[in-house]
Amino acid sequence: MALRTRLTDRFKLAHPILGAPMGFVGGGRLAAAVSRAGGLGLIGGGYGDAAWLDHEFGEAGNARVGCGFITWSLAKNPALLDRVLARAPAALMLSFGAVAPFAAAIKEAGVPLICQAQTMAHAREAVAAGADVIVAQGAEAGGHGASRAALTLVPEIADYLAEAAPDTLLVAAGGIADGRGLAAALMLGADGVLIGTRLVASSEALVRPEVRDAIVGADGDATLRTSVVDVVRSLEWPPPFSGRVLKTRFVMDWHGREQALAEPATLARENARYREAFAAGDVDNTGIFAGEAAGLIHDVKPAGEIVARLSAEAERLLGQAHAFVSA
Ligand SMILES: Cc1cc2nc3c(=O)[nH]c(=O)nc-3n(C[C@H](O)[C@H](O)[C@H](O)COP(=O)(O)O)c2cc1C
């Protein structure tokens, strides 16, 4: 027995699970571990750094992995897309920005196009661009996102796709860290899930041990959406996006005081402190991207075990679903 969905069929996977393309955190080893376990791992192209990407594709070895970009940042350096497409990735994911300028090149290369959507407008834009897969990302997700809850966004996009683009697959993201989340996502109409925060607490994530420990130690109340981490790094994220992070001391000091943080002398001082703390694993004095799923994560495991466990748990739960139906 195994979970079988349109996603496992289309991408020839053993489990309907994608590993999120987490900028700087999701490197080649993590993506390869997810793919080797039977999911599909995506390297986090993030803001786009050619040397980093070349290195991480090398780290993935011969594993079949894809890659994801932050779309508004890719627009500043579009040549990076050709560089990655030349590696024939298993999929190319675009999040946070206009997808139309890049869709044709991805499709012409014969690479499946995955678009992450936070709203119905994003989903319609992705369909118009010819997306093969839409990732419906709820606000509980770690990292950048917007405000819609996955519990309504996933089925609403499922209904829309059934009418407008029945061949386009749907993947749910945000708050999924165990088999309950995967089983629920399939019930909401998704063909699979994309997981991020659960994989930050994996052996292969490119983070310091203090970061994994902070996620394991946090409950789901310990995160919030904010722009503080973008302001301190001088990253100009367009609306409606903010980042979900742990409520560290640094974040709580500046949340709601972003204008004061952006004042040049303050910014220079805080940026230096932030980077130093980040490099040293001083969690409290920096920003840690993580979602509400932190409250469901109680251990650090190899990514392959995480993927296999999620799938087995969901399979077991779905097998018991008849218990809710009276004779
Ligand atoms: C540490 C971290 C970094 C992320 N970086 C990116 C990124 O660079 N590009 C992207 O499309 N999504 C990024 N995301 C969001 C994921 O794609 C995904 O939507 C999210 O992790 C799903 O929610 P979850 O964290 O509850 O599993 C990131 C998430 C995390 C936790």
The ligand as a Gaussian input file, in Angstrom:
#p B3LYP/6-31G(d) Opt

LIG

0 1
 C       13.365000      28.847000       6.296000
 C       12.395000      29.039000       5.172000
 C       12.839000      29.633000       4.002000
 C       11.963000      29.782000       2.914000
 N       12.431000      30.321000       1.757000
 C       11.636000      30.328000       0.656000
 C       12.159000      30.742000      -0.604000
 O       13.308000      31.148000      -0.729000
 N       11.344000      30.683000      -1.678000
 C       10.053000      30.208000      -1.582000
 O        9.365000      30.116000      -2.582000
 N        9.521000      29.858000      -0.392000
 C       10.292000      29.883000       0.711000
 N        9.774000      29.472000       1.917000
 C        8.332000      29.111000       1.996000
 C        8.104000      27.687000       1.512000
 O        8.162000      27.631000       0.114000
 C        6.743000      27.111000       1.948000
 O        5.691000      27.854000       1.425000
 C        6.555000      27.011000       3.452000
 O        7.715000      26.568000       4.099000
 C        5.401000      26.049000       3.756000
 O        4.966000      26.168000       5.081000
 P        5.620000      25.366000       6.326000
 O        6.879000      26.099000       6.609000
 O        4.594000      25.486000       7.365000
 O        5.869000      23.959000       5.851000
 C       10.618000      29.334000       3.023000
 C       10.188000      28.734000       4.214000
 C       11.052000      28.574000       5.281000
 C       10.551000      27.906000       6.528000

